[in-house]
Amino acid sequence: MKVILLENIRKIGSIGEIIDVKRGFARNYLIAQKKALYASKDNIKEVEKIKNELSKKDQDKKNLAKDIFEKIQNKELTIKKLSTENKELYGSVKPTEISKILNEMYNVKINPSMIQPAKEIKSLGFFDVILNLHSEVQSKIKLKVIAQEESN
């Protein structure tokens, strides 16, 4: 299915580009998230008219992402979790928890879908977490998971 991108998307394309993607991806993600439009003749003309405006919006998003990047680059977050005696966690640390802590500590709102732990966080220790702030801006933070019992 052919769609026109309304914003820059990593590994997919840039604003105004007409790309061919699978129908489900187009319907369920790109169009549903207002990141693309069906590539009809009318939509192509419409996107050509508003391309400058879309580029300006994308630049604003990029600048906001750079500000966030400056605040949190190479920071270390600490999460207290219940753990077993052999340092395994009950459950795991999810992106929503990381997002909440970033908001509390640095007053930075990051969508959990932008947060990518290098591997699943199921034990105590140090972990690298990648934050996809924008299609062109990526940040990395360290996550330290400590036992909740130790902090009392």
Z-matrix of the N, CA and C atoms (Angstrom, degrees):
N
C 1 1.442
C 2 1.526 1 109.15
N 3 1.307 2 116.97 1 134.37
C 4 1.455 3 121.65 2 -179.27
C 5 1.523 4 109.90 3 -92.10
N 6 1.359 5 114.53 4 131.84
C 7 1.462 6 121.06 5 177.48
C 8 1.526 7 109.53 6 -134.01
N 9 1.336 8 115.64 7 159.47
C 10 1.458 9 122.01 8 176.00
C 11 1.520 10 106.75 9 -108.13
N 12 1.327 11 117.08 10 126.59
C 13 1.463 12 120.84 11 -178.91
C 14 1.527 13 111.22 12 -77.49
N 15 1.333 14 115.25 13 136.42
C 16 1.458 15 121.61 14 178.49
C 17 1.529 16 111.66 15 -100.82
N 18 1.329 17 117.05 16 -4.96
C 19 1.466 18 120.99 17 174.56
C 20 1.517 19 109.20 18 -153.36
N 21 1.329 20 115.14 19 164.33
C 22 1.467 21 120.24 20 177.83
C 23 1.522 22 108.63 21 -73.11
N 24 1.316 23 116.54 22 129.67
C 25 1.461 24 121.11 23 179.22
C 26 1.520 25 107.90 24 -128.27
N 27 1.337 26 114.78 25 125.92
C 28 1.459 27 121.05 26 -177.17
C 29 1.528 28 110.65 27 -55.59
N 30 1.307 29 116.31 28 135.31
C 31 1.468 30 126.01 29 176.47
C 32 1.535 31 113.70 30 66.01
N 33 1.351 32 117.67 31 5.19
C 34 1.458 33 119.38 32 -179.14
C 35 1.524 34 111.09 33 -117.17
N 36 1.347 35 115.92 34 -53.72
C 37 1.452 36 117.89 35 179.94
C 38 1.513 37 111.77 36 168.18
N 39 1.346 38 115.32 37 -175.08
C 40 1.461 39 120.52 38 -177.57
C 41 1.529 40 110.81 39 -118.20
N 42 1.310 41 115.66 40 173.32
C 43 1.466 42 122.90 41 -175.51
C 44 1.525 43 111.20 42 -54.35
N 45 1.337 44 115.51 43 134.39
C 46 1.451 45 121.69 44 175.93
C 47 1.516 46 114.69 45 82.02
N 48 1.299 47 117.13 46 -7.42
C 49 1.459 48 121.55 47 -178.42
C 50 1.538 49 109.77 48 -75.38
N 51 1.308 50 116.32 49 138.37
C 52 1.466 51 121.01 50 175.90
C 53 1.521 52 106.86 51 -97.67
N 54 1.324 53 115.65 52 120.00
C 55 1.460 54 120.36 53 -176.79
C 56 1.520 55 109.92 54 -125.52
N 57 1.310 56 115.06 55 160.49
C 58 1.458 57 121.76 56 178.57
C 59 1.528 58 107.61 57 -108.70
N 60 1.334 59 116.35 58 118.14
C 61 1.461 60 121.37 59 -179.94
C 62 1.524 61 109.34 60 -130.25
N 63 1.319 62 115.03 61 168.30
C 64 1.463 63 118.99 62 178.17
C 65 1.524 64 109.52 63 -67.33
N 66 1.314 65 115.55 64 146.66
C 67 1.460 66 122.66 65 -175.51
C 68 1.536 67 112.27 66 -55.34
N 69 1.324 68 116.84 67 -44.94
C 70 1.468 69 120.89 68 -178.07
C 71 1.517 70 111.83 69 -64.32
N 72 1.330 71 116.87 70 -42.27
C 73 1.468 72 121.67 71 179.45
C 74 1.526 73 109.58 72 -63.59
N 75 1.321 74 115.95 73 -41.87
C 76 1.468 75 120.44 74 179.70
C 77 1.527 76 110.37 75 -64.13
N 78 1.321 77 116.69 76 -52.16
C 79 1.473 78 121.22 77 -175.98
C 80 1.519 79 112.71 78 -68.40
N 81 1.321 80 116.45 79 -49.51
C 82 1.461 81 120.83 80 -170.98
C 83 1.518 82 114.13 81 -81.73
N 84 1.325 83 118.27 82 -23.41
C 85 1.458 84 118.90 83 -177.93
C 86 1.532 85 112.20 84 -119.61
N 87 1.333 86 116.97 85 -65.14
C 88 1.462 87 119.84 86 -172.15
C 89 1.530 88 112.90 87 -60.05
N 90 1.327 89 117.04 88 -49.54
C 91 1.461 90 120.02 89 -177.66
C 92 1.527 91 110.70 90 -76.82
N 93 1.333 92 117.05 91 -39.74
C 94 1.466 93 121.24 92 179.71
C 95 1.533 94 111.07 93 -62.20
N 96 1.334 95 118.14 94 -36.54
C 97 1.474 96 122.74 95 -179.67
C 98 1.534 97 111.85 96 -89.19
N 99 1.333 98 116.49 97 7.18
C 100 1.474 99 122.97 98 -178.47
C 101 1.531 100 112.08 99 56.28
N 102 1.325 101 115.10 100 39.07
C 103 1.456 102 120.63 101 176.93
C 104 1.529 103 110.52 102 -99.93
N 105 1.346 104 116.62 103 -8.99
C 106 1.462 105 120.65 104 -179.11
C 107 1.531 106 110.39 105 -156.54
N 108 1.331 107 114.85 106 164.67
C 109 1.468 108 122.72 107 174.38
C 110 1.521 109 108.89 108 -127.23
N 111 1.351 110 116.93 109 155.78
C 112 1.460 111 119.71 110 172.87
C 113 1.523 112 108.08 111 -58.62
N 114 1.318 113 117.46 112 144.21
C 115 1.469 114 121.23 113 -176.71
C 116 1.524 115 111.36 114 -86.69
N 117 1.336 116 116.57 115 64.24
C 118 1.467 117 119.96 116 174.33
C 119 1.531 118 108.21 117 -88.70
N 120 1.344 119 117.27 118 166.14
C 121 1.467 120 120.22 119 -178.95
C 122 1.520 121 111.17 120 -60.22
N 123 1.337 122 116.93 121 -41.23
C 124 1.463 123 121.29 122 -179.93
C 125 1.532 124 111.04 123 -63.82
N 126 1.321 125 115.82 124 -45.28
C 127 1.469 126 119.77 125 -179.04
C 128 1.522 127 111.72 126 -65.00
N 129 1.339 128 116.98 127 -36.67
C 130 1.467 129 120.73 128 178.96
C 131 1.533 130 109.30 129 -62.35
N 132 1.346 131 117.03 130 -44.91
C 133 1.466 132 120.84 131 178.30
C 134 1.517 133 110.73 132 -62.91
N 135 1.327 134 117.00 133 -42.90
C 136 1.467 135 122.72 134 -179.52
C 137 1.531 136 111.16 135 -60.98
N 138 1.340 137 116.37 136 -45.38
C 139 1.466 138 120.58 137 -178.88
C 140 1.531 139 110.72 138 -65.70
N 141 1.331 140 117.74 139 -37.03
C 142 1.469 141 120.31 140 177.33
C 143 1.525 142 110.46 141 -60.37
N 144 1.353 143 116.63 142 -38.30
C 145 1.463 144 120.83 143 -179.77
C 146 1.528 145 111.12 144 -67.19
N 147 1.329 146 116.78 145 -41.61
C 148 1.469 147 119.72 146 -172.50
C 149 1.534 148 113.25 147 -100.11
N 150 1.321 149 116.90 148 12.18
C 151 1.472 150 121.05 149 -176.85
C 152 1.536 151 111.79 150 -59.31
N 153 1.335 152 117.72 151 -42.16
C 154 1.470 153 120.88 152 179.78
C 155 1.523 154 110.99 153 -63.44
N 156 1.315 155 115.85 154 -42.53
C 157 1.465 156 120.81 155 178.96
C 158 1.535 157 110.73 156 -62.89
N 159 1.338 158 116.17 157 -42.21
C 160 1.463 159 120.71 158 178.26
C 161 1.524 160 110.75 159 -64.23
N 162 1.325 161 116.75 160 -39.64
C 163 1.464 162 120.72 161 178.82
C 164 1.522 163 110.48 162 -63.86
N 165 1.327 164 117.02 163 -38.74
C 166 1.463 165 121.17 164 179.30
C 167 1.538 166 109.52 165 -65.76
N 168 1.332 167 117.04 166 -44.20
C 169 1.474 168 121.15 167 178.05
C 170 1.531 169 110.01 168 -60.40
N 171 1.327 170 115.85 169 -42.91
C 172 1.460 171 120.06 170 179.76
C 173 1.526 172 110.51 171 -63.83
N 174 1.327 173 117.17 172 -39.12
C 175 1.465 174 121.13 173 178.75
C 176 1.528 175 110.21 174 -64.87
N 177 1.348 176 117.14 175 -38.60
C 178 1.464 177 121.11 176 177.09
C 179 1.527 178 110.42 177 -63.39
N 180 1.331 179 116.12 178 -43.11
C 181 1.470 180 120.47 179 177.95
C 182 1.527 181 110.30 180 -61.92
N 183 1.335 182 115.37 181 -40.19
C 184 1.464 183 120.37 182 -179.51
C 185 1.528 184 110.72 183 -65.02
N 186 1.342 185 116.84 184 -41.77
C 187 1.467 186 121.00 185 178.52
C 188 1.526 187 110.96 186 -63.84
N 189 1.327 188 116.53 187 -40.87
C 190 1.463 189 121.08 188 177.01
C 191 1.530 190 109.82 189 -62.77
N 192 1.329 191 116.40 190 -42.29
C 193 1.467 192 121.43 191 178.48
C 194 1.530 193 110.59 192 -62.66
N 195 1.329 194 117.10 193 -38.11
C 196 1.471 195 120.76 194 178.56
C 197 1.527 196 111.15 195 -66.80
N 198 1.338 197 117.09 196 -37.58
C 199 1.470 198 120.91 197 177.03
C 200 1.522 199 110.11 198 -62.43
N 201 1.330 200 116.26 199 -45.38
C 202 1.467 201 121.44 200 178.20
C 203 1.523 202 109.28 201 -62.26
N 204 1.330 203 116.06 202 -43.43
C 205 1.468 204 122.17 203 178.85
C 206 1.530 205 110.17 204 -54.88
N 207 1.348 206 116.50 205 -46.16
C 208 1.470 207 121.01 206 -179.57
C 209 1.530 208 111.08 207 -61.19
N 210 1.331 209 116.22 208 -39.13
C 211 1.472 210 120.31 209 -177.56
C 212 1.525 211 112.90 210 -68.39
N 213 1.334 212 116.61 211 -39.02
C 214 1.469 213 118.88 212 -168.52
C 215 1.514 214 115.56 213 -113.73
N 216 1.325 215 119.12 214 -3.03
C 217 1.464 216 120.44 215 -177.82
C 218 1.524 217 111.17 216 -57.60
N 219 1.320 218 116.08 217 130.71
C 220 1.465 219 124.35 218 178.04
C 221 1.527 220 114.56 219 58.29
N 222 1.329 221 117.23 220 25.44
C 223 1.463 222 120.81 221 175.48
C 224 1.521 223 108.59 222 -83.23
N 225 1.333 224 114.93 223 161.20
C 226 1.461 225 119.80 224 177.10
C 227 1.521 226 108.72 225 -119.93
N 228 1.323 227 115.82 226 124.61
C 229 1.458 228 121.87 227 176.70
C 230 1.519 229 108.88 228 -100.63
N 231 1.323 230 115.80 229 146.58
C 232 1.458 231 119.95 230 176.76
C 233 1.523 232 108.59 231 -118.51
N 234 1.318 233 115.66 232 129.67
C 235 1.467 234 121.62 233 177.32
C 236 1.519 235 108.36 234 -120.59
N 237 1.329 236 115.44 235 133.18
C 238 1.468 237 120.83 236 177.03
C 239 1.523 238 107.63 237 -100.20
N 240 1.338 239 115.54 238 124.63
C 241 1.470 240 120.62 239 -178.98
C 242 1.530 241 109.55 240 -134.31
N 243 1.326 242 114.99 241 151.79
C 244 1.458 243 119.54 242 173.67
C 245 1.519 244 108.83 243 -70.27
N 246 1.351 245 115.71 244 137.55
C 247 1.462 246 118.59 245 -177.75
C 248 1.521 247 110.52 246 -140.02
N 249 1.318 248 114.81 247 162.52
C 250 1.459 249 121.33 248 176.57
C 251 1.527 250 108.70 249 -83.63
N 252 1.317 251 116.80 250 176.55
C 253 1.465 252 120.91 251 -179.64
C 254 1.525 253 112.73 252 -66.63
N 255 1.339 254 117.23 253 -27.73
C 256 1.473 255 119.22 254 179.60
C 257 1.540 256 111.82 255 -95.41
N 258 1.340 257 116.23 256 30.66
C 259 1.460 258 124.91 257 171.81
C 260 1.536 259 115.25 258 65.44
N 261 1.311 260 117.51 259 19.20
C 262 1.463 261 121.40 260 174.00
C 263 1.528 262 108.44 261 -90.26
N 264 1.324 263 116.89 262 145.10
C 265 1.467 264 120.38 263 179.07
C 266 1.522 265 110.77 264 -87.28
N 267 1.321 266 115.26 265 151.53
C 268 1.464 267 120.44 266 168.16
C 269 1.530 268 104.79 267 -81.74
N 270 1.313 269 117.32 268 102.45
C 271 1.462 270 121.08 269 -174.19
C 272 1.515 271 109.24 270 90.94
N 273 1.332 272 115.90 271 -151.52
C 274 1.467 273 120.35 272 179.02
C 275 1.522 274 109.28 273 -149.34
N 276 1.323 275 116.10 274 169.79
C 277 1.457 276 120.86 275 177.25
C 278 1.527 277 107.45 276 -89.30
N 279 1.314 278 116.31 277 120.86
C 280 1.466 279 122.25 278 -176.59
C 281 1.538 280 110.79 279 -98.94
N 282 1.341 281 117.16 280 157.65
C 283 1.463 282 120.72 281 177.31
C 284 1.534 283 113.61 282 -55.96
N 285 1.341 284 118.14 283 -31.88
C 286 1.468 285 120.10 284 179.15
C 287 1.529 286 111.07 285 -63.13
N 288 1.328 287 117.42 286 -38.01
C 289 1.465 288 121.46 287 177.63
C 290 1.530 289 110.56 288 -66.15
N 291 1.325 290 115.89 289 -43.28
C 292 1.471 291 120.69 290 179.73
C 293 1.526 292 109.26 291 -62.50
N 294 1.336 293 116.73 292 -42.65
C 295 1.461 294 122.34 293 178.76
C 296 1.528 295 110.96 294 -60.01
N 297 1.328 296 116.29 295 -43.78
C 298 1.458 297 121.42 296 -179.27
C 299 1.536 298 110.99 297 -63.71
N 300 1.332 299 117.15 298 -42.34
C 301 1.457 300 121.32 299 -179.79
C 302 1.535 301 110.93 300 -67.09
N 303 1.341 302 117.70 301 -40.36
C 304 1.463 303 120.76 302 177.17
C 305 1.531 304 110.39 303 -60.79
N 306 1.335 305 115.61 304 -39.59
C 307 1.456 306 120.60 305 179.14
C 308 1.531 307 110.76 306 -65.71
N 309 1.343 308 117.04 307 -43.04
C 310 1.462 309 121.27 308 -178.88
C 311 1.538 310 111.81 309 -68.89
N 312 1.332 311 117.39 310 -44.58
C 313 1.468 312 120.82 311 -173.73
C 314 1.529 313 113.81 312 -80.28
N 315 1.319 314 116.90 313 -41.95
C 316 1.466 315 120.45 314 -172.85
C 317 1.524 316 113.45 315 -117.08
N 318 1.328 317 117.04 316 3.69
C 319 1.464 318 122.57 317 -177.81
C 320 1.534 319 111.10 318 54.01
N 321 1.326 320 115.62 319 44.93
C 322 1.460 321 123.29 320 -178.01
C 323 1.525 322 108.28 321 -119.40
N 324 1.325 323 115.77 322 122.94
C 325 1.468 324 119.40 323 178.75
C 326 1.521 325 109.12 324 -93.85
N 327 1.337 326 115.30 325 115.69
C 328 1.456 327 120.77 326 178.70
C 329 1.520 328 107.94 327 -126.27
N 330 1.309 329 115.95 328 128.32
C 331 1.451 330 121.66 329 178.63
C 332 1.532 331 109.35 330 -65.35
N 333 1.342 332 118.56 331 132.19
C 334 1.472 333 120.28 332 -179.85
C 335 1.534 334 114.02 333 -54.72
N 336 1.331 335 117.63 334 -27.75
C 337 1.466 336 119.80 335 179.47
C 338 1.531 337 111.99 336 -68.24
N 339 1.338 338 117.82 337 -15.76
C 340 1.464 339 121.60 338 179.29
C 341 1.524 340 111.83 339 -87.29
N 342 1.328 341 116.86 340 -6.94
C 343 1.458 342 121.56 341 -174.36
C 344 1.528 343 109.98 342 -98.72
N 345 1.336 344 116.22 343 124.99
C 346 1.467 345 122.14 344 -178.57
C 347 1.520 346 110.50 345 -127.28
N 348 1.343 347 117.08 346 100.52
C 349 1.471 348 117.31 347 172.55
C 350 1.526 349 109.04 348 -65.91
N 351 1.347 350 117.39 349 144.49
C 352 1.465 351 121.29 350 -179.62
C 353 1.529 352 110.39 351 -60.44
N 354 1.336 353 116.29 352 -37.70
C 355 1.463 354 121.30 353 173.47
C 356 1.522 355 107.24 354 -146.85
N 357 1.314 356 116.49 355 166.89
C 358 1.451 357 120.21 356 -177.82
C 359 1.529 358 110.19 357 -63.18
N 360 1.332 359 115.58 358 134.33
C 361 1.463 360 120.71 359 -174.90
C 362 1.530 361 108.78 360 -95.89
N 363 1.346 362 115.35 361 98.92
C 364 1.462 363 120.62 362 -176.03
C 365 1.520 364 112.82 363 -125.87
N 366 1.341 365 117.58 364 9.62
C 367 1.461 366 120.06 365 -179.89
C 368 1.528 367 109.49 366 -145.47
N 369 1.316 368 115.95 367 171.56
C 370 1.459 369 120.76 368 177.32
C 371 1.526 370 109.11 369 -74.81
N 372 1.325 371 117.04 370 153.85
C 373 1.457 372 120.47 371 177.08
C 374 1.511 373 112.58 372 134.95
N 375 1.343 374 115.35 373 -162.03
C 376 1.460 375 122.19 374 -178.91
C 377 1.526 376 109.83 375 -105.64
N 378 1.338 377 116.08 376 139.86
C 379 1.463 378 121.45 377 -179.40
C 380 1.525 379 109.33 378 -138.82
N 381 1.346 380 116.09 379 145.16
C 382 1.461 381 121.36 380 173.91
C 383 1.520 382 108.27 381 -90.44
N 384 1.327 383 115.61 382 137.95
C 385 1.461 384 121.10 383 178.58
C 386 1.524 385 107.54 384 -129.52
N 387 1.334 386 115.96 385 129.43
C 388 1.462 387 121.61 386 179.42
C 389 1.523 388 108.26 387 -99.29
N 390 1.332 389 115.88 388 134.71
C 391 1.456 390 121.69 389 177.73
C 392 1.530 391 108.11 390 -113.53
N 393 1.331 392 116.32 391 117.58
C 394 1.461 393 121.11 392 176.98
C 395 1.523 394 107.97 393 -89.85
N 396 1.325 395 116.66 394 90.78
C 397 1.456 396 121.54 395 -174.27
C 398 1.526 397 112.22 396 -78.95
N 399 1.317 398 116.93 397 -28.11
C 400 1.466 399 123.28 398 -178.51
C 401 1.528 400 105.85 399 -160.72
N 402 1.311 401 116.98 400 164.98
C 403 1.464 402 118.64 401 -179.11
C 404 1.528 403 111.94 402 -60.77
N 405 1.350 404 117.51 403 -20.93
C 406 1.467 405 120.45 404 -179.74
C 407 1.532 406 112.88 405 -115.75
N 408 1.334 407 117.98 406 0.19
C 409 1.472 408 120.62 407 -176.76
C 410 1.527 409 109.72 408 -126.12
N 411 1.336 410 115.40 409 118.59
C 412 1.461 411 121.68 410 177.33
C 413 1.517 412 108.89 411 -123.37
N 414 1.330 413 115.87 412 141.74
C 415 1.455 414 120.32 413 178.25
C 416 1.518 415 108.17 414 -125.71
N 417 1.333 416 115.31 415 158.56
C 418 1.460 417 120.12 416 179.39
C 419 1.521 418 108.29 417 -129.73
N 420 1.331 419 116.82 418 134.14
C 421 1.455 420 120.94 419 175.57
C 422 1.518 421 108.77 420 -128.32
N 423 1.321 422 115.40 421 159.35
C 424 1.463 423 121.01 422 174.86
C 425 1.520 424 107.60 423 -100.90
N 426 1.312 425 115.17 424 140.73
C 427 1.455 426 121.45 425 179.01
C 428 1.518 427 107.72 426 -119.03
N 429 1.313 428 116.37 427 123.52
C 430 1.457 429 121.71 428 178.93
C 431 1.533 430 107.16 429 -107.80
N 432 1.319 431 116.30 430 118.15
C 433 1.462 432 121.25 431 179.34
C 434 1.514 433 107.78 432 -102.39
N 435 1.342 434 115.65 433 119.58
C 436 1.453 435 120.30 434 179.76
C 437 1.529 436 109.98 435 -119.15
N 438 1.327 437 115.62 436 158.37
C 439 1.466 438 120.64 437 -179.46
C 440 1.517 439 109.59 438 -72.09
N 441 1.308 440 116.17 439 138.09
C 442 1.456 441 120.92 440 -179.76
C 443 1.529 442 111.34 441 -64.91
N 444 1.335 443 116.99 442 -34.78
C 445 1.472 444 121.83 443 -178.43
C 446 1.532 445 111.63 444 -62.90
N 447 1.354 446 116.21 445 -35.80
C 448 1.467 447 120.85 446 -177.41
C 449 1.532 448 111.99 447 -66.85
N 450 1.301 449 117.47 448 -25.52
C 451 1.458 450 120.72 449 -173.62
C 452 1.528 451 112.09 450 -82.52
N 453 1.328 452 119.65 451 -10.17
C 454 1.464 453 121.18 452 -177.38
C 455 1.513 454 111.61 453 -78.97
